[in-house]
Amino acid sequence: TLATFRQGLYLFALDEDENRVKTFAVDRFRHFERERGARFEIPDDYHPSQMVHRAFGIIQGPLRTVVLRFNRWSSPYITERIWHESQVLEPSEDGGVRLTMEVGIAHELKSWILGFGPDVVVEGPTELAAEVADLLARAHYAARERAGLAGE
């Protein structure tokens, strides 16, 4: 199945080695060959819309309950749109908002969270919180290293 997402063209196709349908960015293809006469049958249980049903973007990941707490500065931005069909928003006492979603954890979600920097806290799952913290620390270290401040 061909799909468009954020001005990109994607292909949902069976990865025969892993025996599962994966998402491929067509822009990244460097070479492909057509096998003349090759045919395939679309399984009855294949529904392209289900490929992104629980994804935060277009890439699937392991489905988890994600809980993010946004501070009062970022909460107006969070509350003014629908980020995912499963989202639940709860205001917090400090003027912020808690966003809960049943969503696949993939690079798109992590990148989106990182974009909020200190204005968001990952409350769960703990593995996502640890990974985001590690990514932020590595980004900070890399910036300091480029500036010649890594040892300070």
C-alpha beads as a LAMMPS data file, in Angstrom:
LAMMPS data file: protein, C-alpha beads

152 atoms
151 bonds

1 atom types
1 bond types

-500.0 500.0 xlo xhi
-500.0 500.0 ylo yhi
-500.0 500.0 zlo zhi

Masses

1 110.0

Atoms # bond

1 1 1 0.000 0.000 0.000
2 1 1 1.256 3.485 -0.827
3 1 1 0.507 6.196 1.721
4 1 1 1.368 9.868 2.084
5 1 1 2.343 11.449 5.371
6 1 1 3.807 14.923 5.952
7 1 1 4.685 15.389 2.296
8 1 1 6.434 11.984 2.129
9 1 1 5.508 8.829 0.238
10 1 1 5.561 5.551 2.174
11 1 1 5.076 1.906 1.302
12 1 1 3.492 -0.651 3.611
13 1 1 4.952 -3.959 2.481
14 1 1 5.685 -7.416 3.762
15 1 1 9.235 -7.900 5.009
16 1 1 9.649 -11.573 4.079
17 1 1 12.628 -12.027 6.423
18 1 1 10.621 -10.858 9.465
19 1 1 7.242 -12.024 8.116
20 1 1 5.521 -8.772 9.051
21 1 1 4.278 -5.682 7.267
22 1 1 6.626 -2.742 7.749
23 1 1 6.641 0.914 6.723
24 1 1 9.246 1.969 4.173
25 1 1 10.013 5.555 3.093
26 1 1 10.014 5.536 -0.707
27 1 1 12.522 8.449 -0.708
28 1 1 15.110 6.110 0.822
29 1 1 14.909 3.489 -1.923
30 1 1 18.130 3.371 -3.895
31 1 1 17.430 0.306 -6.010
32 1 1 14.667 -2.184 -6.595
33 1 1 13.989 -4.912 -9.118
34 1 1 10.740 -6.198 -10.474
35 1 1 10.284 -9.938 -10.688
36 1 1 8.243 -10.578 -13.830
37 1 1 5.334 -12.847 -13.181
38 1 1 5.694 -12.616 -9.400
39 1 1 2.337 -12.398 -7.662
40 1 1 1.098 -12.085 -4.123
41 1 1 -2.204 -12.366 -2.372
42 1 1 -3.413 -9.693 0.001
43 1 1 -4.397 -11.388 3.275
44 1 1 -8.047 -11.018 4.280
45 1 1 -7.006 -9.504 7.625
46 1 1 -4.823 -6.776 6.048
47 1 1 -6.338 -3.317 6.473
48 1 1 -3.985 -0.422 5.573
49 1 1 -5.790 1.993 7.896
50 1 1 -4.863 -0.255 10.814
51 1 1 -1.176 0.250 9.987
52 1 1 -1.263 3.739 11.483
53 1 1 -4.248 3.405 13.799
54 1 1 -2.096 3.304 16.945
55 1 1 1.039 4.968 15.564
56 1 1 1.931 8.483 16.659
57 1 1 2.853 9.221 13.058
58 1 1 3.301 6.621 10.361
59 1 1 5.847 4.278 11.975
60 1 1 4.487 1.543 14.194
61 1 1 6.058 0.606 17.480
62 1 1 5.192 -1.415 20.548
63 1 1 1.814 -0.275 21.874
64 1 1 2.030 1.267 25.358
65 1 1 0.217 3.693 27.598
66 1 1 2.219 6.921 27.396
67 1 1 1.724 9.598 30.052
68 1 1 3.274 13.028 29.511
69 1 1 3.022 16.009 31.865
70 1 1 3.362 19.389 30.189
71 1 1 4.013 22.564 32.180
72 1 1 1.833 25.671 32.088
73 1 1 3.856 27.255 29.263
74 1 1 3.387 24.373 26.847
75 1 1 -0.105 23.256 27.932
76 1 1 -2.031 25.766 25.727
77 1 1 -0.278 24.310 22.679
78 1 1 -1.060 20.745 23.778
79 1 1 -4.714 21.381 24.554
80 1 1 -5.520 23.167 21.302
81 1 1 -5.183 20.114 19.085
82 1 1 -5.719 16.405 18.818
83 1 1 -2.363 14.632 18.842
84 1 1 -3.696 11.084 18.794
85 1 1 -7.144 9.525 18.620
86 1 1 -6.675 7.865 22.026
87 1 1 -5.564 10.983 23.889
88 1 1 -6.988 11.974 27.238
89 1 1 -6.139 15.415 28.657
90 1 1 -6.301 16.243 32.356
91 1 1 -5.467 19.684 33.723
92 1 1 -2.986 19.725 36.595
93 1 1 -3.014 22.010 39.639
94 1 1 0.045 23.952 38.474
95 1 1 -1.624 25.093 35.239
96 1 1 -0.115 22.339 33.152
97 1 1 -1.781 19.360 31.535
98 1 1 -1.306 15.594 31.591
99 1 1 -1.631 13.822 28.218
100 1 1 -2.301 10.083 28.215
101 1 1 -2.307 8.045 24.973
102 1 1 -2.344 4.395 23.926
103 1 1 0.260 4.682 21.217
104 1 1 3.095 2.847 19.521
105 1 1 6.493 3.903 20.792
106 1 1 8.668 4.786 17.817
107 1 1 11.171 7.452 16.780
108 1 1 8.439 9.921 15.782
109 1 1 7.000 9.982 19.298
110 1 1 10.416 10.337 20.949
111 1 1 11.392 13.146 18.594
112 1 1 8.141 14.977 19.315
113 1 1 8.676 14.676 23.074
114 1 1 12.282 15.877 22.790
115 1 1 11.050 18.960 20.949
116 1 1 9.413 20.188 24.159
117 1 1 12.710 20.066 26.080
118 1 1 12.217 21.051 29.740
119 1 1 8.494 21.745 29.255
120 1 1 7.520 18.047 29.383
121 1 1 8.081 15.167 31.792
122 1 1 7.590 11.563 30.689
123 1 1 5.670 9.968 33.542
124 1 1 5.352 6.611 31.849
125 1 1 6.306 4.135 30.729
126 1 1 9.587 4.120 32.634
127 1 1 11.535 2.763 29.646
128 1 1 10.418 5.718 27.523
129 1 1 11.291 8.166 30.310
130 1 1 14.768 6.651 30.599
131 1 1 15.332 6.712 26.848
132 1 1 14.216 10.344 26.503
133 1 1 16.448 11.340 29.437
134 1 1 19.379 9.521 27.844
135 1 1 18.779 11.193 24.471
136 1 1 18.615 14.629 26.121
137 1 1 21.810 13.975 28.068
138 1 1 23.633 12.758 24.965
139 1 1 22.449 15.795 22.987
140 1 1 23.640 18.114 25.754
141 1 1 26.995 16.345 25.956
142 1 1 27.442 16.445 22.172
143 1 1 26.734 20.188 22.132
144 1 1 29.201 20.788 24.965
145 1 1 31.789 18.605 23.235
146 1 1 31.489 20.596 19.983
147 1 1 31.891 23.812 21.977
148 1 1 35.034 22.415 23.619
149 1 1 33.384 22.242 27.060
150 1 1 33.019 18.458 27.454
151 1 1 35.452 18.154 30.366
152 1 1 33.999 21.053 32.357

Bonds

1 1 1 2
2 1 2 3
3 1 3 4
4 1 4 5
5 1 5 6
6 1 6 7
7 1 7 8
8 1 8 9
9 1 9 10
10 1 10 11
11 1 11 12
12 1 12 13
13 1 13 14
14 1 14 15
15 1 15 16
16 1 16 17
17 1 17 18
18 1 18 19
19 1 19 20
20 1 20 21
21 1 21 22
22 1 22 23
23 1 23 24
24 1 24 25
25 1 25 26
26 1 26 27
27 1 27 28
28 1 28 29
29 1 29 30
30 1 30 31
31 1 31 32
32 1 32 33
33 1 33 34
34 1 34 35
35 1 35 36
36 1 36 37
37 1 37 38
38 1 38 39
39 1 39 40
40 1 40 41
41 1 41 42
42 1 42 43
43 1 43 44
44 1 44 45
45 1 45 46
46 1 46 47
47 1 47 48
48 1 48 49
49 1 49 50
50 1 50 51
51 1 51 52
52 1 52 53
53 1 53 54
54 1 54 55
55 1 55 56
56 1 56 57
57 1 57 58
58 1 58 59
59 1 59 60
60 1 60 61
61 1 61 62
62 1 62 63
63 1 63 64
64 1 64 65
65 1 65 66
66 1 66 67
67 1 67 68
68 1 68 69
69 1 69 70
70 1 70 71
71 1 71 72
72 1 72 73
73 1 73 74
74 1 74 75
75 1 75 76
76 1 76 77
77 1 77 78
78 1 78 79
79 1 79 80
80 1 80 81
81 1 81 82
82 1 82 83
83 1 83 84
84 1 84 85
85 1 85 86
86 1 86 87
87 1 87 88
88 1 88 89
89 1 89 90
90 1 90 91
91 1 91 92
92 1 92 93
93 1 93 94
94 1 94 95
95 1 95 96
96 1 96 97
97 1 97 98
98 1 98 99
99 1 99 100
100 1 100 101
101 1 101 102
102 1 102 103
103 1 103 104
104 1 104 105
105 1 105 106
106 1 106 107
107 1 107 108
108 1 108 109
109 1 109 110
110 1 110 111
111 1 111 112
112 1 112 113
113 1 113 114
114 1 114 115
115 1 115 116
116 1 116 117
117 1 117 118
118 1 118 119
119 1 119 120
120 1 120 121
121 1 121 122
122 1 122 123
123 1 123 124
124 1 124 125
125 1 125 126
126 1 126 127
127 1 127 128
128 1 128 129
129 1 129 130
130 1 130 131
131 1 131 132
132 1 132 133
133 1 133 134
134 1 134 135
135 1 135 136
136 1 136 137
137 1 137 138
138 1 138 139
139 1 139 140
140 1 140 141
141 1 141 142
142 1 142 143
143 1 143 144
144 1 144 145
145 1 145 146
146 1 146 147
147 1 147 148
148 1 148 149
149 1 149 150
150 1 150 151
151 1 151 152
